[in-house]
Amino acid sequence: MSVTICQSMGFVVSALGIGGIIASTCMDQWSTQDLYNNPVTAVFNYQGLWRTCVRESSGFTECRGYFTILGLPAMFQAVRALMIVGIVLGILGLLVCIFALKCIRIGSMEDSAKANMTLTSGIMFIVAGLCAITGVSVFANMLVTNFWMSTANMYQGMQNVQNRYTFGSALFVGWVAGGLALVGGIMMCLACRGLIPEESRYKAVSYNASGRNISYRTGPYKVGSGYEPETKTRKGAGYEEAARSEDGRRSYPSKYDYV
């Protein structure tokens, strides 16, 4: 019963984590404009992985997608790739986990097959969670670096006003979702141990005494004189085994057969 609960809870937690990773990837608030010491407050900028948006004080919002791939930074493209890999592995893990649930019977599937599928889905969830956490952390590191560079330029007395960007809500969603997927994968791996059948079982062997009474009869011993002929079997030409005669007696080879 505990194995079924652990497996079901792992599936639910992993599904929430994968859903959060998808939502975080599609969100536009990966980086938001820092309004501290910003004289222009009528326009608010925020950026995502796929487009940048501008929201005016009147409530009108305009978004523009990134129409280039080569023009984007390499780290930015790496974050995209990590999030996409996490989504793909998470979806595949959910599909495998559905068929591996112990509460669902599909044909005559054995527990060993379900255990292997549960372990596979758990590893997929763990890798998906790590990809999401890594991608969000890399993007956060880029934001911190650009923020302090913009701050240094502002305090050096430069005339142009630079927009500083800080953490958006999508980053926190990605961190939480990656953690949920990681925890769900660990729970699936723990549930796999309970599904593995015991291959080696020690069976007790009981020895029952026989109820029959065995009696041993004594009889005369036959003592050999030592002069009985011994039948020798040799391989080669002229040496063959003795053949039985028609009347049942054994015939031995004569001395002329060895010539």
N, C-alpha and C positions, 0 to 999 in steps of 0.2 A: 504493500500500500504506500509506503514511504517513497519507493522508487517511482511510482506513478505520479505522486504529488510533486516530487522534485523535477521529474521530466516535464510535467504540465506547466509548472511555474517557470522553468527555464524557457519553455516555448513562448509563454506570454511575455516574459521580460525581454526576451530577444526580439519578439515581434514589435514591442514598443520601441526598443532601441533602433531597429531598422527603419521603422516609420519616422522616428526623430531624425535619423541621418538623411533620409530622403527630404524631409521638410527643411532641414538646415541647408542642404545643397540648393534647394530651389528658392530659398529666401534671399531678399535683396539687402538686408541689413547686416552684411558682414563687417562693414566699416561705416561709421557714422561721423559726421562732421562735429568737431569739438567746438562748442559755442563759448568756451571760456575766453575772455578777452577778445572776442570777435565783434568788431563794430557792425558788421553786416548781419542782421538777424532776420531779414525779410526772406532769405533764401536758405534752404536747408538741403545739404547734399548727403547722399549715402550711396554706397556701392555694394555690389554683390559679386558672385563669381561669373555671372553671365551678362550683367548690364549695370549701368550707373543711372541713378535717378536724381531729380531735382524737385523739391517740393516748395512751393511758394507760400507766403503768409495767407494768401486768399484761399488756399486749400487745393489749388491745381497742382497736379503731379505729372511730370513728364519723365519718361525713362527711355534710355537709348542703349541698345545692345553693343557689345564689343564685336565689331565687324572685322576683326583681324585676329590671327592666331600667332603669327610670327612677331608681331609688334608687342605682345604681352611679355612680361618678365618670365624667366624660366621657373622661378619659384611659384609664381602664380599658376602656371600651367601644371606644375607638379601637384599643387593642392587640388586642382580639378581632377587630375588623374587618380589621386588617392581617394577622393570622395566617390568617384564613379566605381572604382574597384571595390570599395566597401559596400556600395549599394548592390552591385552584382553578386558578390559573395553572400551578402545577407539574404537576398531573394532566393538564391539557390539553396542556402541553408534552411530557409523556411519550407521550401518545397520538399526537401529531404526529410526534415523533421516531422512534417505532417504524416508521412508514411511510416515513420519510426515510432510514433506514439503507441504506448502499450495499450491504451484504452481503445484503440482502433484496430480491428482485425481485418486484414486484407488477405483473403485466400488462406493458404496454409503456411504463412510466413513464420519461420522459427524465431525463437528469442535471440539466437546468435546473430541472425541477420539484422534484427532490430537494434541490437547492441552496436553493431558496426555502423549502421546508419545514424544512430544517435551520436556516436563519437565523431563521425564525419561532419554532421551538422554543428556540433559543438565547436569543432576546430574552425569551421567556416565563420561562425559567429564571433569567435575570439579574434580571428584575423580581420574581420570587417570592423569590429570595434577599435582595434589598434590602428587600422587605416584612417578611420574617422578622427580619432584623437590626434594622430600624427598630423593629418592635414590641417585641422583647426589650430593646432599649436604652431605649425609653421607659418600660417597666415597671421596669427597673433604676434609672432616674433617679427614679421615684416612690419606690422603696424607700429610696434614699439620702436623699432629702428627709425622708421620715417617720422614718427612723432617727435623724437628727441632731436633729429636733424632739423626739422622745421622749427622747433623751439629755439635751437641754437641760432638759426638764421634770423629769427625774429628779434632776439636780444642783441644781435650784432648791429642793429640799426639799419637793416635793409628797408628800402622804400616800399617794395611790393609786399602785399599782404598774402601770405600763404595759408591755405586751408590745412588744418591739422585734423587727422582722423583718429578716432579711438575705437574701442571694441563695440561691435554691434550685437544685437540680440541673437543673431544666427550663430555666433561663436559659442555662446553659453548653451544654446540648444544642441550644438554639435558635441560639446564636451559631455553633457549629460547623456545624450543618446549613445555615444561611443562607450561610456561607462556601463550603461544598461546592456548593450550588446555583449560587452566583455563579461559581465556577471552572468548573463543568460547562457553564454557559451560554457563557462565554468560549471554551472549547474547541470548542463547537458552531459558534460564529461563525467561528472560525479554520478549521474543517473546511469551512465553506461556500465559502471562497475556492478551495479545491482542487476542488470539485465544479462550479464554474461553467465551462462550455465556452468555449473561445476563439472569440469571434464573428468577430473580424477576423483573418484569416490571409493573409499576403502570399504569393501564388503566383508562382513564377518563370516568366517567359515566355521561351521559347527560340525564336530565329529561325533556321530552317534554310534554307540556300541551295537554291534550286530546281535540280534536275539538268538541266532542259531548257535548251537553247541557244536563245536568242531572237535571231533575225536581223532586222535592219531593212533593208527594201528602199527604195531611193531611186527616186523617180519624178518625173515632171515636175510642176512647180507650176502650178496653174491661177490665172492672173492675171485678175482681174475688170476689165472696162472701166469700171465705174462707172456704167453706164447701165441696169443691171438694175433692173426694177421691184421695189420693196419692198412686201410685204404688210403693211398696217397694220390692226390690229384696234381698232376704236373702239366704245365703248358708246354706244348711243343709237339713235334712230330713223333709218333710212336707212343705217346703217353695220353691216354684217354680215360675217362671215368668208366667204372665198371657198369655194365648194363645188366639189367634184370633179365633172367631167363623166363621162358613162357610159364613154367610151373611155379614161379614165385620165388625161387631161390636166386641168390646173388652169385653171379659168376665172376671170378677174379681173373685177371690176365695171367697168362702163362709166361714162362720164362722166354718163350720164343717171340713174344710180342715186343720185347725190349731190344731185339736185335736191330 
